[in-house]
């Protein structure tokens, strides 16, 4: 009986460790706004926390673009996450829009930075939806999964700058909700 009980406990411990959240796990339902914002110099846009719109519950981040926003003037919400080269990280977010041009872009992106938040020249890894694919009624999920290289510019990465962005839009509105960031199990 004792041996069976010990085996059951060990299986439980192993199962719990496999299902346990990693230190990098993060979820945000946007019931409050804890993200920063960035706008290109000539961007005509307003970035706000909207307490009434939401996917599963009220609260979302919103970007209202234009009218008359220059096509090259994007804007985004930003947040930093600690990472380790050689590991795989995934982020997902739900989006919904209104009045976006078909060729506008709504994206989630990653850029590598060192521990002092200096850009490393890694370029942007992103997953995006063209404006015509962004729903106006329901919500659509965007997922970005990326293995951080252990060589090249990425080997010095300590942080990911994660962006929730809209670009190539002269007008329209985008909402982001129910964000998750996690390290994939090895």
Buried (B, 14 or more C-beta within 10 A) or exposed (E): EEEEEEEEEEEEEEEEEEEEEEEBEBEBBBBEBEBEBBBBEEBBBBBEBBEEBBBEEBBBBBBBBBEEBBEEBBBBBBBEBEBEBEBBBBBBBBBBBBBBBEEBBBBBBBBBBEEEEEEBEBEEBBBBBBBEBBEEEEBBEBEBBBEBBEEEBBEBBBBBBBBBBBBBBBBBBBBBBBBBBBBEEE
